[in-house]
């Protein structure tokens, strides 16, 4: 597996840059991955989305449907794409430390 280094910290990732081991994720890791992906500093809406994604993953073992994210956070779909330009699957799930979601190309 590839290893990436961000600010002196090393992370094992898959070929698309998703964490191999979601248990190493924390808010600091999220901030580092966001920086690497050019998102800058994460704001309140970023964190709300990331928390919904992480909670769903921890409870059900998978990322939530985008509709659930919108309902639980009150953030509109268009705004999610503004916050995570790579989209909720490729962008937000990567920052949330999840494995690459099924169907994500």
Secondary structure, DSSP 4 states (H G I P E B T S, - for coil): -EEEEETTEEEEE-TTS-BS-GGG--HHHHHHHHHHTT--S--HHHHHHHHHHHHHHHHHSSPPPHHHHHHHH---HHHHHHHSTTHIIIIIHHHTTPPPPTT--
